[in-house]
Amino acid sequence: MGMSAASAGGIGRGGRGHRRRGRHHGLMSEINVTPMVDVMLVLLIIFMVAAPLLTVGVPVDLPETKAKALNVDTQPIIISIGASGEIHLQETEIPVDELVAKLQAISKTGYDERIFIRGDKATNYGAAMKVMGLIQAAGYKNIGLISLQEQDQ
């Protein structure tokens, strides 16, 4: 009946409660970077695949020419004419009679604003000339046509 408290249940210093040997280590305060890098690489791949699919614009089948590409610093106003004659100012479809008013509302540099016209291959030549005539009659001077460069085969 002469049992001490230290050897009874292993609660004391030499019992089962303190089986650790060596120094006492504190909490680990390092960040494991490997899972974060894995997640970032997956996100990078997703954005690299998705970025070309996010191009905004009106689908127009442009004709090809031998003209060189222009070196432009600022974004011009783009008017697209579809195969069936519909007119888009930037990406918004508008009626022909509202074209000049909308151009005046969005042009930042007034009548010196660069305006590019994209016309589908199947667009009626008269429809493209009507749009160009309206823009020129309104006083805009920097009007250009957009085409694709011919590919040497």
VENURHU-V130932 format. One line per field, one symbol per residue. phi: phi as a letter, one per 20 degrees, with the letter a starting at -180 (. if undefined). psi: psi as a letter, one per 20 degrees, with the letter a starting at -180 (. if undefined). burial: I if it has 9 or more other ideal C-beta (glycine too) atoms within 8 Angstrom, else O. Layout:
phi = ???
psi = ???
burial = ???
This chain:
phi = .edeffefdmeffeeffcefdnfeeefedeeeegfffffffffffffffegffefdrefceffdcefefeededfeeddddffenfdcelddfcfffefffffffdfedmfefecdddcfgeffgfffffffffffffofdedcddbeffefd
psi = jmprhhigjkhahjahhmipqaqppaqpjqpoighghgghhghggghhhhghijpqrpopnqrqrjqqqqophqprpppporhjjqppodjppqqhiiggghghhiphjcijpppppppqhjqphhgghgghggghhiiphnprqprqqqpp.
burial = OOOOOIOOOOOIOOIOOOOOOOOOOOOOOOOOOOOIOOOOOOOOOOOOOOOOOOOOOOOIOIOOOOOOOOOOOOOIIIIIIIIOIOIIIOOOOIOIOOIIOIIOOIIOOOOOIIIIIIIIOOIOOOIIOIIIOIIIOIOIOIIIOOIOIOOOO
